[in-house]
């Protein structure tokens, strides 16, 4: 199990001479061969996707509780499941039809769906606490991810998803000692493994991203790679190979846009004032208004400059790189393999 120290650059430097580093170095040749194989399979899958076929079936796991979903909707935010369906549809290659179902495992009446009919599983964010072992809403979701790993269905997701991926494979998460990372995660830097990984094909090596979380990955499981991090959160992206499956996940939120961040901030503004992100409710409301105005008119350089926002968060094409690559390198090849049986 790999320990993840709080400061990303310190962790990268110190691991060069650690037992974990030596273990990772022995893994890299196999990792590189697997990437080349994935690229070849993805190329064939995209070629077959160009012709009419059955849709790519994705199971979307909305991890929020009913109260959590109601809180979002009351503040004008989209539910996490809806955001993910929109993200997947925008990220699919031309000619690829998606058929998505949303389930809510935190609900008391949740029943595990028939997994064999799906080509991919996508996990949304969530307001629950991953390391609360007494919360059945959490443990049910970890157990569900374990079942998907056993089935070998590729998994992907954001925020909660990174923590689910690690916990289900035997790693650990905890509260971030720096507190809440909110709004924009600054200067996320890809690790050497991240720069070589197909999930980040076409992504800058350093970028900002929408974010909102309290918890973080603290111990990586066997078969897990840290693909990126920043000074606030050591693990911002992971690739976990466990049992029969792969799980790619990021700690930030590629599914958000400026409007959704505005609505989420509005929902959380009292808490954020209490945490010191804003001096008062008036300041919080001004920030929300700025985000909404910039969303309506992206030419408002004055707002973008004041908030420190650039193309890495404002350009949908950059934000959705990871999701496009998941569909290309994992979901479509899995679909092709299943249909070939």
Phi, psi and omega in degrees: 000131184266125176282135180250107180286158186300318184269123189298313183293324178296318180298316180297317182291316186287335185281351183300329184248014184268162174302324178297322179297315180297322178296318180296321180297325177288335180281332190299320177300318177295321178299315180296319178296321180294322179296318179295321178295317179299321179296318180294317180294320180297321179299317178293322181294320178294324178296317180289331180290340181291338178263155182303136180202180176292156183290158171282117186263121184239131174263118180262125180259104175272106187282351183293150171283165176304318179295322179296318178294319180296322179297318178297312183295325179296331179266006178086009178272154175284151173292156184297323179298317178296318179301321183286325175297317178298316180299313181296317180296321179289334185268347183291143177298156178303136178089353179262118178269136178252142171235112187243138172244143178248133174235160187232086186292344177280351179282148184293334183262016182295136173233137181298124179286169177288107187288332189296344182271359183253149178260347181198155175234129181241129182255133178273182169288179184193150180261007176280174182250115189298329184264016175272091185290348180268353183267109183297334178296332178278310184297327176299321183286323176297316178297323179295317178298324177299320179296320179294319174304316181296325179287336181084010180284130180295142181237153182206157174168185184228150174060262175310323183299318180298321180288321177298315181303314182290314182296320181292335181264003176107003177273190183221154177229163178202179177291138176288122182297343178275353180095213186273133170261118191223140175091274181233123171279118187268141170051052170291127182245128177290139174285170175306321177293324179292320180294333180268355189272140182295338178298333184254019175301124180087001182263141174300154180288337175227132184203163171259161180204154175295143182206159173191102180197155175253329187261165180210161174288131179247327179228122176281145178278165169304140182083008180251143177240135171275119185261346180182163178192175173220183185293337181274320183227115187298325183244104179255350179201142181222155166231120184242121173257118185214138183052242182259001191233167174245142177228113174257133183206154178235151180279340181268188190236088177293343181281345180282157164228185184299321179296314181293323175295322177299313182293321178296318178298320177300316179297326187256008192297324178297317178297319183291326174296317179297329180275355177092008177291329178229149180291326182198177182296327179298317178295320178296316180295325177294320177298316177300315179297319179299314179299315181296317180294322178290326176296319180290321183227096183291351178278358180288078181300328182299321179286314180301318179294316182296323182269354179069042183252139182228190186297332183297335174253335183271335182268113181302325181297323178284317182300327188265008181308310185299320182290318177301317183289326174299314179297317183292314190264341180239307189292309182294317176299323178296317178300314179300317180295319181293321181285342179275353182281000000 
